[in-house]
């Protein structure tokens, strides 16, 4: 089902830090101020469209209304890029989410995060427990970390990587060719890669340009240590559900052993599928989200 058939609207939130584009689905459009907000946070180099397969299956309206908001994180999809002198640090995405909450006066929001979006959602839930009602992680748990002994080498690599110039040239790249290129670096099926790519390319005549900021590919100059990640995760107060793919990221299984006992993890479910299991199995994924949220 196309998202236009579901009354999904394109919205832009003009915040203090970015113009954040979003796809919004009001399950009951007659309710002007829905009580329940579900915020969907996508993974690195994905965008809000990666959640489109879930929309028709998410049914959590308990009578007070439900608004589902899938955003493009800054630098992704149709959202604005950081300024030329700025970069994409993990903690800055947490701030972008905070500003989004402040702009909309949101509280008690249900966060659903895939991959990097799950890591951002986890850090946000840790630092601002009063704003998060529940946290659903999709093929994501904890945060990526590095050993403290690697701090200097990471800093050097990150700084040298910034010296490399990035081009924003327009080409005659087709959606089909771009989709196939994305498939080469992921486990996505064509139909799912196409959904993401279609929102990640702007078209002017017969010329195409990537919407995502090329700076997203730069090497991070620092990361949290494992001890820091454990501390952040241990401060999550909202109930957590983890849904992961049987063929998803290897570090998720390792992360379950490291992190699951540190946070209020109510449910851990493995679904047959890869890293984008929510696109491969949208009905099954949505059913778990529906049941989890309605049980709270």
C-alpha positions in Angstrom: 0.0 0.0 0.0 1.4 3.4 -1.0 1.8 5.8 1.9 -0.4 8.4 0.1 -3.3 5.9 0.5 -2.7 6.0 4.3 -3.1 9.7 4.6 0.6 10.1 5.4 1.6 13.8 5.3 5.0 15.5 4.7 5.8 17.9 7.4 8.9 20.0 8.2 9.7 21.0 11.8 11.7 24.2 11.9 13.8 23.8 15.0 16.7 25.9 16.4 19.3 23.5 14.9 17.8 22.1 11.7 14.8 21.8 9.4 13.7 18.3 10.2 11.4 16.6 7.6 9.0 13.9 8.6 6.3 11.6 7.4 3.3 11.8 9.7 0.5 9.3 10.0 -2.5 10.2 12.1 -4.4 7.0 12.8 -7.5 9.0 13.6 -7.3 12.4 11.8 -10.5 13.6 13.5 -8.5 13.9 16.8 -6.6 17.1 16.6 -4.3 16.6 19.6 -3.6 12.8 19.8 -2.5 11.6 23.2 0.0 9.0 22.0 3.0 10.0 19.9 5.2 7.3 18.4 8.5 8.7 17.1 10.4 6.6 14.6 14.2 7.0 14.3 15.9 5.4 11.3 19.4 4.1 10.8 22.6 5.6 9.4 22.1 6.6 5.7 18.5 5.5 5.8 15.6 7.9 6.1 11.9 8.2 7.2 10.8 6.1 4.3 12.3 3.0 5.8 9.3 2.9 8.1 6.6 3.2 5.4 6.1 -0.6 5.3 5.2 -0.5 9.0 2.6 2.3 8.8 -0.4 0.3 7.6 0.2 -2.3 10.4 0.8 0.0 13.4 -2.5 0.1 15.2 -2.1 1.6 18.7 -5.0 4.0 18.8 -6.7 3.3 22.2 -9.4 6.0 21.6 -7.3 9.0 22.6 -5.6 9.2 19.2 -2.2 8.3 17.9 0.2 10.2 15.8 3.1 8.3 14.1 6.1 10.5 13.3 8.9 9.2 11.2 11.7 11.8 10.8 14.7 12.2 8.6 17.6 12.8 10.9 19.6 15.9 10.0 21.8 15.2 7.0 19.5 12.4 5.8 16.5 12.3 3.4 14.8 15.7 3.0 16.1 17.2 6.2 18.6 20.0 6.2 22.4 19.5 6.4 24.7 20.7 9.1 26.6 23.9 8.2 29.9 23.6 6.4 31.9 23.9 9.6 29.8 21.4 11.6 30.0 17.6 11.7 27.7 14.7 12.7 28.5 13.7 16.2 26.4 11.1 17.9 25.7 13.4 20.9 24.5 16.1 18.5 21.8 13.9 17.2 20.6 13.5 20.8 20.4 17.3 21.0 18.5 17.4 17.7 15.9 15.1 19.2 15.7 17.2 22.4 15.1 20.3 20.3 12.4 18.5 18.4 10.7 17.5 21.6 10.9 21.1 22.9 9.5 22.5 19.7 6.5 20.2 19.9 6.1 20.2 23.7 6.2 16.4 23.6 6.2 14.3 26.7 5.7 10.6 27.3 6.6 9.7 23.7 7.0 6.1 22.5 10.3 5.9 20.6 11.0 3.2 18.0 14.6 3.2 16.8 16.3 1.1 14.1 20.0 0.6 14.2 21.7 4.0 14.8 18.2 5.4 15.5 17.9 2.9 18.4 21.2 4.0 19.8 20.2 7.7 19.6 16.8 6.8 21.2 18.6 4.9 24.0 20.9 7.8 24.8 18.0 10.2 24.8 15.8 7.9 27.0 18.8 7.7 29.4 19.4 11.4 29.7 15.7 12.5 29.5 13.6 9.7 31.1 10.7 12.1 31.8 10.1 12.4 28.1 10.1 8.8 27.0 7.2 6.4 27.8 8.7 3.3 26.0 11.6 2.3 23.8 11.5 -0.3 21.1 14.8 -1.2 19.5 15.0 -2.8 16.1 18.3 -4.6 15.4 19.9 -2.2 17.8 21.1 -2.3 21.4 23.4 -0.1 23.4 25.9 2.0 21.5 29.0 1.5 19.4 32.0 1.8 21.6 35.8 1.6 21.4 38.6 0.8 23.8 40.1 3.9 25.6 43.5 2.9 24.3 42.3 3.7 20.7 41.4 7.3 21.5 44.5 8.8 19.9 44.3 6.8 16.7 40.6 7.5 16.4 41.2 11.2 16.8 44.0 11.2 14.2 41.9 9.2 11.7 38.9 11.5 12.2 40.9 14.7 11.8 42.7 13.5 8.7 39.4 12.2 7.2 38.0 15.7 7.5 40.7 17.0 5.2 39.3 15.0 2.3 37.1 17.1 0.1 33.6 15.8 -0.7 31.9 16.5 -4.0 28.2 17.2 -4.5 28.1 16.7 -8.2 24.9 16.0 -10.1 24.8 13.0 -12.4 22.4 11.1 -14.6 22.3 8.4 -12.0 18.9 6.6 -12.2 16.8 5.4 -9.2 17.4 1.8 -10.5 21.2 2.2 -10.6 21.3 3.9 -7.2 19.1 1.2 -5.7 21.4 -1.6 -7.0 24.4 0.3 -5.6 22.7 0.4 -2.1 22.1 -3.3 -2.3 25.8 -3.9 -2.8 26.6 -2.5 0.7 23.6 -3.9 2.6 21.3 -6.9 2.9 18.3 -5.0 1.5 16.0 -6.5 -1.1 15.5 -4.4 -4.2 12.0 -3.2 -3.2 13.1 -2.1 0.2 16.3 -0.4 -1.0 14.2 1.4 -3.6 11.9 2.8 -0.9 14.9 4.3 0.9 16.7 5.5 -2.2 13.6 7.2 -3.7 13.6 9.6 -0.7 17.3 10.0 -0.7 17.7 11.4 -4.3 16.6 14.8 -5.6 15.9 15.1 -9.3 16.3 18.1 -11.5 15.4 17.3 -15.1 17.5 14.2 -16.0 20.1 15.0 -13.3 20.1 13.3 -9.9 21.8 14.3 -6.7 22.2 12.5 -3.4 20.2 14.2 -0.7 22.2 12.8 2.2 25.1 14.9 3.4 28.4 13.4 2.2 29.9 14.3 5.6 27.9 11.4 7.1 30.6 9.1 5.7 33.4 10.7 7.6 35.2 8.8 10.3 34.2 9.6 13.9 37.1 11.1 15.8 35.8 9.7 19.1 33.5 7.1 20.6 32.2 6.2 24.1 34.0 3.5 26.0 32.2 0.3 27.0 31.9 1.6 30.6 30.3 4.8 29.4 27.8 2.9 27.2 26.9 0.6 30.1 26.3 3.6 32.4 24.1 5.3 29.8 22.0 2.1 29.2 21.7 1.5 33.0 19.9 4.9 33.3 17.1 4.0 30.9 13.9 4.0 33.0 11.3 3.4 30.2 10.3 -0.2 29.4 12.3 -1.6 26.5 11.5 -4.1 23.8 14.2 -5.5 21.5 13.3 -6.9 18.1 16.2 -8.2 16.0 16.7 -10.1 12.8 18.0 -13.7 12.7 20.4 -12.5 10.0 20.9 -9.0 11.4 24.0 -7.4 12.8 26.3 -9.8 14.7 27.0 -7.3 17.5 23.3 -7.3 18.4 23.6 -10.9 19.8 26.8 -9.9 21.7 25.0 -6.7 22.9 22.2 -8.7 24.4 24.6 -10.3 26.7 26.3 -7.0 27.5 23.3 -4.6 27.9 20.0 -6.4 28.3 20.3 -7.0 32.1 21.3 -3.3 32.6 18.0 -1.9 31.4 14.3 -2.6 31.9 14.1 -5.0 28.9 10.6 -6.5 29.0 10.8 -8.5 25.8 13.5 -9.8 23.4 12.2 -11.2 20.1 14.0 -12.7 17.2 12.3 -12.5 13.8 13.4 -14.2 10.6 15.1 -11.5 8.6 18.1 -9.3 8.2 19.2 -5.9 9.6 16.1 -4.2 8.1 13.8 -6.8 9.5 11.1 -4.2 10.0 10.9 -3.8 6.3 11.0 -7.5 5.6 8.5 -8.5 8.2 6.4 -5.3 8.8 3.3 -7.0 10.0 5.1 -9.2 12.5 7.2 -6.2 13.7 4.2 -3.9 14.0 2.2 -6.5 15.9 5.0 -6.7 18.5 5.1 -2.9 18.7 1.3 -2.6 19.0 1.1 -5.2 21.8 4.0 -3.7 23.7 2.7 -0.1 23.6 -0.9 -1.1 24.4 0.2 -3.2 27.4 1.7 -0.2 29.1 
